Amino acid sequence: MRLHIILRATAALATIAMATTADAKCTKMAFSVNDYGKEGPSNDAKMLLDKHISKWTADHGVKKYTTGKKEVTCELFLDFGVFDEHTCKAEASVCWTGSNPVADAAADAARTTKVAKPRVAPAAKPKP
């Protein structure tokens, strides 16, 4: 396999949508790879999606999670007759229990942002 890999990530490295069900939190993640042939980029997209999921969960403090079935779609990018180039995108849902790392990060940012209160001079005492 030729290593002409162009990695493309979609929207913040493929964090696409958040969905909440009961105590479980889920997000859909995806990873795209552009390479020669169809089997190579398809396998690379799945492998790199796994790496991205494991890094994302570690970065967000998620210790236990489940990954749904990986779905891979490929589109013809270039057709040179003798060889072709495809862009393949692997997608999977990632679910975990406990806190929501995305919402927690936003809440932490809101808590750490301090708003300066304007200083008001005390009112002058009235003259007798």
C-alpha positions as CSV (number, residue, x, y, z in Angstrom):
1,M,0.0,0.0,0.0
2,R,1.4,3.4,-0.9
3,L,1.5,5.7,2.0
4,H,0.0,8.7,0.4
5,I,-2.4,9.3,3.3
6,I,-4.1,12.6,3.7
7,L,-5.9,12.7,6.9
8,R,-9.0,14.8,7.1
9,A,-10.9,15.3,10.2
10,T,-14.4,16.7,10.2
11,A,-15.4,19.4,12.7
12,A,-13.1,19.4,15.6
13,L,-11.6,16.1,14.6
14,A,-15.0,14.5,14.1
15,T,-17.0,15.1,17.2
16,I,-20.2,15.3,15.4
17,A,-23.2,15.1,17.7
18,M,-24.1,14.7,21.3
19,A,-27.1,12.6,22.5
20,T,-28.1,11.8,26.0
21,T,-30.1,8.7,27.1
22,A,-30.8,8.2,30.8
23,D,-27.5,8.1,32.6
24,A,-25.5,7.2,29.4
25,K,-23.9,10.0,27.4
26,C,-23.0,9.4,23.7
27,T,-21.3,11.1,20.9
28,K,-20.7,10.1,17.3
29,M,-17.2,10.3,16.1
30,A,-15.7,9.9,12.6
31,F,-12.4,9.9,10.9
32,S,-11.6,10.3,7.2
33,V,-8.7,9.0,5.2
34,N,-7.8,9.6,1.5
35,D,-5.5,7.0,-0.1
36,Y,-4.9,4.8,-3.1
37,G,-7.2,1.8,-3.5
38,K,-10.3,1.2,-1.4
39,E,-9.3,-1.5,1.2
40,G,-6.3,0.5,2.5
41,P,-8.1,3.8,3.3
42,S,-11.0,1.8,4.7
43,N,-8.8,-0.1,7.2
44,D,-6.8,3.0,8.0
45,A,-10.0,5.0,8.7
46,K,-11.2,2.3,11.2
47,M,-7.8,2.1,12.9
48,L,-7.3,5.8,13.2
49,L,-10.9,6.2,14.5
50,D,-10.1,3.7,17.3
51,K,-7.0,5.8,18.1
52,H,-8.9,9.0,18.1
53,I,-11.6,7.6,20.4
54,S,-9.1,6.3,22.8
55,K,-7.2,9.6,22.9
56,W,-10.5,11.6,23.2
57,T,-11.8,9.5,26.1
58,A,-8.4,9.7,27.9
59,D,-8.2,13.5,27.4
60,H,-11.8,13.9,28.8
61,G,-11.3,11.6,31.8
62,V,-13.7,8.9,30.5
63,K,-12.5,5.6,31.9
64,K,-15.3,3.2,30.8
65,Y,-16.9,3.5,27.4
66,T,-18.4,1.4,24.7
67,T,-18.0,1.8,21.0
68,G,-20.9,1.0,18.6
69,K,-20.5,-0.7,15.3
70,K,-18.1,1.1,12.9
71,E,-19.6,2.0,9.6
72,V,-17.3,2.8,6.7
73,T,-18.3,4.7,3.6
74,C,-16.0,5.3,0.7
75,E,-16.2,7.7,-2.2
76,L,-14.1,7.7,-5.3
77,F,-11.8,10.7,-5.2
78,L,-9.7,10.3,-8.3
79,D,-9.9,7.7,-11.1
80,F,-6.7,7.3,-13.1
81,G,-7.8,4.1,-14.9
82,V,-4.8,2.0,-13.7
83,F,-5.3,3.0,-10.1
84,D,-7.9,4.9,-8.2
85,E,-8.0,7.0,-5.0
86,H,-10.8,6.8,-2.4
87,T,-11.8,8.9,0.6
88,C,-13.1,6.6,3.3
89,K,-14.9,7.8,6.5
90,A,-15.3,5.5,9.5
91,E,-18.1,6.5,12.0
92,A,-19.0,5.0,15.4
93,S,-21.0,6.0,18.4
94,V,-19.1,6.2,21.7
95,C,-21.1,6.0,24.9
96,W,-20.1,6.3,28.6
97,T,-21.8,6.7,32.0
98,G,-21.1,9.3,34.5
99,S,-20.4,13.0,33.8
100,N,-20.5,14.6,30.4
101,P,-16.9,15.6,29.6
102,V,-18.0,18.2,27.0
103,A,-20.5,19.9,29.3
104,D,-18.1,19.6,32.2
105,A,-15.4,21.4,30.2
106,A,-17.9,24.2,29.3
107,A,-19.0,24.5,32.9
108,D,-15.4,24.6,34.1
109,A,-14.6,27.4,31.6
110,A,-17.7,29.3,32.8
111,R,-16.6,28.9,36.5
112,T,-13.1,30.1,35.9
113,T,-14.1,33.1,33.9
114,K,-14.2,36.0,36.3
115,V,-16.2,39.0,35.6
116,A,-14.8,42.2,37.1
117,K,-17.4,44.1,39.1
118,P,-17.3,47.8,38.7
119,R,-16.1,49.6,41.8
120,V,-18.6,52.1,43.1
121,A,-17.4,54.9,45.3
122,P,-19.3,55.1,48.6
123,A,-21.9,57.8,48.7
124,A,-20.8,61.1,50.3
125,K,-22.3,61.9,53.6
126,P,-24.8,64.7,53.5
127,K,-23.6,68.0,55.1
128,P,-25.6,69.0,58.3
